[in-house]
Amino acid sequence: MNSIISALILTLIAGSATGIGGALVLFKKKLSSRFLAGSLGISAGVMIFISMAEMFPEAQGMIRETGLTHGEALVIVAFFIGMGIITLIDFLIPEYENPHEASELSIEQTGSEKALHRLGLMSALAIAVHNFPEGIATFIGALNDPEMGAGITFAIAIHNIPEGIAVAVPIYYATKSKGKALLYATLSGLSELIGAVLCLAVTAIFGIELTGGGATFPLVLAAVAGIMIYISLDELLPTAEKYGKHHVAIAGVVGGMAIMAFSLLLM
């Protein structure tokens, strides 16, 4: 029970980071593009390294222990199913309403108050949909390994800050209310906690074990790794490249990988 509570807390921390993005908008007109690019690069590096150096190999090792026929092949399939799930979510959200496809993260926005308000609401909805599987990823990772969960929380929290900016900017300019801008930005990230709670409820109802002891957990772990890789390649790295110099973004990726590599050595 304590491990479940800890995993839920880490998921809540990761999701609520959208509120940090909303707060930054209210107190600073423009974020340093170099800082933003480096931070997003670090986040991508952390998520890629955890997925490929820890989560996926662990899933392969656990499936071997079950003796399941073609188990390793099923883990690979699960990995790409995870990618497919998040790809489908991206496909279902129109590009002009998808904050991950937005052209700017600056708060210098133009347009009518009504249009800005709608943009803010749609951004919040789109981010909430995207954050749902991220919450499941954080929860399962933290439930399996607290150190792994902490790394995923760190990466997703950084990733969520610019998402909070994408929501808070139009809401603030449409309503002139700092409170509403911060509220919508924060709420958009709390779908991660909802995703974790629903994951826990579904597994409890159907008697699915999430902490090992069968084929289910390694397959879910592989799918989560696929989700994290997709987020890194489709969202974090392109955004980092757009708002900063190429070498700053790549240095962030390498730095994020190094941070996780050395942290694993210290465990």
N, C-alpha and C positions, 0 to 999 in steps of 0.2 A: 504493500500500500504506500509506503514511504517513497519508493521508486516512482510510482505512478504520480504522486503529488509533485515530486521534484521535476519530472518530465513535463507536467502541465505548467509548472511555474516557468521553466525555461522557454516553453512555447509561448507563454504570455509575454515574457520579456522580449522575445524576438518580434512578435506581432506588434507590440505597443511602440516599437521604434518608429513607426510611421508618425507617431505623435511628436517625436523629436524633429522629424522633417518639417512638420507643421509649425513647431515652435521656432525653428530656424528662420522660416519665412517671415515670421512676425517681428523678429529682432534683427534680422540682417537682410539687406536688399539683394545681395548677390553672393553666392558661395564661390570660393576659389575653385576654378575649373581644375587646376592642378591637384588640389586636395581631393576633390570629388572623384577625379579619374583614378588617383592612387588608391583611394579607399575602396572603390568598386573593384579595382584590380585585385586588391588584397582579398576581398570577399570572394571573388571568382577563384583565386588560387586556393583558398581554404576549402571551398566546396569541391573543387575538382580533385584536390589531393585526398580529402577524406573519402570521397566516392570511390576513386580508383585504387588508392593505396590501403584502404581499410575496409570500407563497407562491402565492395564487390568481392575482394578476396575472402572476406569473412563469410559471405553468403555461399561462395563456392566450397569453402571448407566445411561449413555446417551441412550443406546438402549432401556431401560425400558421406558424412557420418550417418545419415539416414538410410543409406544403401538404396536410395530411389533410382530406378532405371532411368538413364538419360538425365539424371538430376542436374549435372553441370550445364547441359544444353538448355534445360528449363530455366536455370538462373539467367542465362544469356537472353532468352526470350523475355523473361520478366523485366530485365534491364531495359530492353527496347519498348516494352509495353509501358513502362514508366514514362519514357520519352514521348510515346504516342499519346498518353493521357494529357500531358501538359501541352503538347502540340495541338490537340483537339480544342483545348480551352482557348488557346491563342487564336485558332481558326474561327471559333464561334463568336469572338469579340471583334466587331468592326475596327479596322485600323484607325479610323479617325477618333474612336472612342477608347482606344487602348493606350494607356499612359506609357507603355513600354515602347510604343511607336511614336511618341511625341517628339517634336523637333527641338523643343527648348525646355530647360528646367529653370530658367531665370524667372523672376516674378514680374518681369516687364511684359504684361499681357495687354491685349486690346480687345475691344468688342463690347457689345451691349451687356448690361447687367444680367438680363434674362439668359442670354447665350452663355455667359460666363458661369452663371449658377448651374445651368444644365451640364456644362462641361465638367464642373466640379463634382456634381452628383454622379455622372457617368464614369468619371475617373475613379471615384470612390467605389462604385459597384464593380468596375473592371478589376481594380486592385484586390477587392475582397474575393472575387472569384479566383484570381491568380494565387492569392495567399492561402486558400483552402488546402491545396495539396502540400504547400510549404509547411503548414502547421502539422500535417500528418508526418512529413519527413522529420521535422524537429522532434516531435513526440516519440516516434519510433526509435530514432537515433539515440535520444536521451534515455529512453527506457532500457535499451540494450546496453549502453555504455555511457555513464555520466560524463566522462571526458570527451567522448565523441559528441555527445549532446551539447556540451559547452562550446565546442568548435563550430557546430552547425548553427547554434544560437547566435554566436558572434558574427558569422558570415551573413546570415539572413537579416540580422538586425541592421547591419551596414547597408545591405541591399534595400531595406525598407525605408531608409531615411529619404532618398530622393522620391520614392513613391508618395510619402507624406507631403513632400513639396508639391508634387503634381496635383494633389487634391486641394491643399490649402490655398494655393495661389488663386485659382479662379473663384473659390468660395469667398475668400477675403475681399477680393476686388468687387464681387457682386453684391455682398451683404454689408461690407465695411465693418464686419464683426470679427474681431480676433478670436473670440470665444467659439463661434461657429466654425471658423476655419480650423482651429485646433481640434475641436470635437469631431468633425468629419474626418480629418486626417487620422486621428487616433482610432476611430471606429472602423475605418477601412482595413486596419491591420488586425483587428480582433477576430476576424474570420479564421485566423490561424488557430486560435484557441478553440473555436467552434469545430474546426476540422479535427483537432486532437481529441476533443470530447466525443464527437461522433464516431471516430475511429475506435475509441475505447468502448463505446456503447455497442457498436456492431460486433466487435470481437467478443464481448462478454455475452451477447445474445446468442451468437452462433458457436460459442465455446472455442474460439480460435485463440491459440496460445501465441503471444507476441514476444515472448522472451526465450524462445528456443524450444527444443524438444520435439521437433517435427519438421515437415517440409514447408509449412506455411511461412514461418518467420524468415528463413533465408530468401524465399521468393519475394516477399514484401520488401525486405532489405535491399534486394537487387533493384526492384522497381523504384524505390526511393532514391537510390544512387543514380538511376537514369533521369529522374526528375531533376535532381540537383545539377547534373551535367548539362542538361538542356537549359536550365535557368542561367547557368554560367555562360554558355556559348551564345544563347539567343538574346539575353537581356543584359547581363552584367558587362561582358566584354565590349559589345557594340556601344553601350552607353558610355563606358569609360573612354573608348576611342573617340567618341563624338565630342566629349567635353574636356578632353585633355590631350596632350601630345602622346603619340604612339608609345614612346619609350617609357613614359610615366606609367601608363596603363600596364605595360608588360612587366615593368619593375615591380609594380604592385602584385601582379600575379605570382611572380617568382618569390617575392617577399612573403605572400600568404602561404605558399607551399612550404617555404623554409620554416615559417613559424609553426605550422602543423607538424612538419617532419621532426623538428627538435623537441616539440612538446611530446610526441610519441616516444622519443628516446628517453625522456625524463620520467615516463610513467612506469 
